[in-house]
Amino acid sequence: MQPFRTYLSQAGIVGFTLLLPLLVHGQIEQGGTPHSLGRTLGAPAGVRLPAVDQAALAAQDAVNDQDKSIPWRFGKNHAVSLDLDNAGTWTVLEDGTRLWRLGLECPNALSVNFEFHDFRPAPGGKVFVMDEFGGYIGAFTTANDPTHSGVLGVQALKGQRIMVEYSVPAQGPRGNLRIGQVTHGYRDIFAHARALGESGSCNNNTICPEGDPWRDQIRSVAMIVVSGSGICTGTLINNCANNGTPYFLTANHCLSGNVGTWVFRFNWDSPTCSPTTNGPTTQTVSGATLLANSAATDVALLQLNSTPPSSYNVFYSGWDRSGTIPTAQTGIHHPAGDIKKISFDTNSATQVTYSGASCWRILNWEDGTTEPGSSGSGLWDQNGRLIGQLYGGTASCSSITHDNYGRFDLSYSLLSTWLGSCGNTIDGYDPNLPTVSLDAQAVSLQGATGNICTSTISPTVTVRNGGTTTLTSFSIAWSIAGGPSGTTPWSGSLASGSTVAVPIGSITLPNGLLTLTATINSPNGGTDLVPGNNVVSSTLSHGPNAVTLALVLDRYGEETTWLIRSGSTTIASGGPYTRQASNGAYPQPPINLCLPDGCYELVVNDSYGDGICCTYGNGSFTLTGASGTLASGGSFTSSSVNAFCVTASTGSLVSAKVFLDGPYGTGPEMSDALRTASLVPLTEPYTALGYTHVAGGGGETVSSTVLQTTGSDAIVDWVFVELRGPAPTYTVLATRCALLQRDGHIVDVDGTSPVTFDIAAGNYHVAVKHRNHLGVMSASTIAAGATAGTIDLSATTTTTYGTNAQRTVSGVNTMWSGDCIGNGIVQYTGVGNDRDPVLTRVGASVPTAMVPGYWNEDVNLDGKAMYTGGGNDRDLILQTIGGSVPTNTRTAQLP
């Protein structure tokens, strides 16, 4: 991703870089990847918001934090009006997609979040939000506003800078987006810049043994980001229909602004009792509708705009509207914006009037307490049923005094329209309880993640019985794409709701960026009635290139993180680390990795923005490999991005040469018009087109620096190269996506080297394919190994497989052009012809139109699709089939 270009606004000037993102799941997303990935785009406009007076805010918070009847504040709101016309930068991509990008900076913020006050994306429109550390969330689409409220709150992302990306299809309406509020997070709701535990030390983490009887109720509680800058707590509440309608109970005093922009964070729980450690921060839902509220009992009932997905594993708490005095009470809440806590009162609550509201009073907590941020959280009786929500009080770890909860029994008449009438009590509802007889669920896959240096792994698949019938058998089919596969049977006895960890055996790893997939089949020899949860997968990497990261931290190790990535894929990562007592240099144990051949980036981040050298110690990083130092540094601000490439001496090298007929013209070299127009993608296009990769091929990326080369070595386009076995099957044994130079040489992604295949030395047929030219294969094998095997498929003396496999132009062979639809056949007329797509691409109704971009319909690769006129693409299709009989066809000469 490129830096934001300088942009002057009423808020200030911005000019900085965001890292190439990696996925950080959050909110309810519609999937996909930002268009900014894998493209060299001009820097977008950005807006810097005013700095905040943290001393003044801290003074206000010192007073407000004593008051539970207002939300706990973590951020400062900035009112803005940033829309698609007055801010950001528009770009038209090679396929016609319209792309709007906007940078936002809140100087020295710990987090940034914002609200769309006009959220009406076009059909097919997608919004992504990216942070400065390589994370992104999205896509957000019309599906994220099912009530058509026209507003959307976007959850906070860590750091002081974010980028908003909005893409719209080439045709159709543009839609409307307007950001009306940006929040500068000056308190840490992610706990990424300092230790957890903003709340008092007497609070109990919900994972502690005290919480065991309350596991269901704990799952119903969410932290609320109120109006962008405040924190309250609330609870999913059941209704008489037991149907999972996402009704949500909180306090009337938490209501501020438009609840349509509120963000609800579920399951933010410490995974350990002690010490407190961070839990998931991304299981969120955006937006709600206010159904009812009253100051008389400080109650508010909302309905979330989206039902929490099954992956959140939420629970809907039951309630008691009888008004019977409870014998003991439990509170579950997020005090001071901290991770979820649980508190206990073992004495009966009393009924009081507190600040004009009818409340249950906790005279004092025997274990735990509440704090600001706990506002709106539920109070449960000894039977696990809700009886109220927190209004206010004076209790804290240092003040063993009272808390007051609005009485649900008196609120009920106001809420019954939605909750229904079914007696005085109702138990909770678990939407994840079994409803079918056979449902074997793939829960997780362990032992197959990250970068792995060993040649084999022994993964384990955790399987849950989600059905009502005891499972006695099933099988697990597993596979690595382009690598080994197998099936592991299991037999035993697995009761409903129970899980079992099943080892699937030893797997030998090929080299590459890998995905291991496991699928549960044939529970009890029958058909799984919920097949959608049968599959689990994990990404990992393995390669022959040993590299070592030596990391020396300064005093503030908790600010440091690092990652090694290939494109948008994170290969390995680490940090944050531990703060030391004094300034100094603190070496960490060596970090050893084994990378596949390819080009990568080492990214070292500092969340405070002052690097790791030299104010608080002489920190540094050094990455070394077989060739010596690959990257090093230490003095930077927020991040240091270091590109490097590694190639092992093992594998088989191939040096091939071909010409593509479309850009060759009359020769003697091909045109590099795609490159000069900045249209050659940084990531190979063939995976997206459905080509099958073998032995680690696929996902190759190229540095933009390589694409700056001019002359005979300039890059024309990507090609797809195969090594095939002997006749009669000619089995594809290895594939790579590589770069084609103007002089016909096919080179690896560094722009100069022979193409390396992850396969043992041997004799292979070489086949070359292109996205809109017919493929060609050598009739004979070549010897490929540590010494590159050579093959010149452009030479008329080289025998190729099949008959008339290439066109001869001025004494050289060129690959036939015109296979626009990529089916291995060039056809000018009839069903599935290649001419009509060219007309469609230029708009169908105006054949004289010209559309620039990276198109399969751009047969001559000049960077534009044309149906008529000089240099059009239609004539080349006719030329390929013979020129005179339009019903002729030509088929690729490949086995």
Secondary structure, DSSP 8 states (H G I E B T S, - for coil): ----B-EE-SS-EE-------EE---SS------TTTT------BEEE-----HHHHHHHHHHHTT-TTS-EE-EEEEEEEEETTTSSEEEE-TTS-EEEEEEEE-TT-SEEEEEEEEEEE-TT-EEEEEETTSEEEEEE-GGG-TT--S-EEEEEEESSEEEEEEEE-SSS--EEEEEEEEEEE-S-SS--SS-S--S-TT-EETTSGGGGGGHHHHHTEEEEEETTTEEEEEEEE--TT-S---EEEEEGGG--S-GGG-EEEE----SSSSS--------EEE-EEEEEEETTTTEEEEEESS---GGG---BB-EE-S----S-EEEEE-GGG-S-EEEEE-S--EEEEETTEEEEEE---SB----TT-TT-EEEETTS-EEEEEEEE--BTTB---EEEEEHHHHHHHHHHHH--S-SEE--B-TTS--SS--EEEEEEES--EE--SSEE--EEEEEE-SSS-EEEEEEEEEETTS-EEEEEEEEEE-TT-EEEEE---EE--SEEEEEEEEEE-GGGS--S-GGGSEEEEEEEE-SEEEEEEEEE-SBGGGEEEEEEETTEEEEEE----B-SSSS-EE---EEEEE-SEEEEEEEEETTSS-SSSTTS--EEEEEETTEEEEEE---SSEEEEEEEE--S-SEEEEEE--BHHHHTT-SS---HHHHTT-S-SB-STTTTT----TT-S--B--TTGGG--GGG-EEEEEEEEEE--TTT--EEEEEEEEEETTSEEE-TTSSS-EEESS-SEEEEEEEEETTEEEEEBSS-EEEBSS-EEEETTBTTS-BSSSS-EEEETTEEEE-B--TT-SSEEESSSTT-SHHHHHHHTTSS-TT-EEESS-TT-TT-SSEEESSSTT-SHHHHHHHTTSS-TT-EEE----
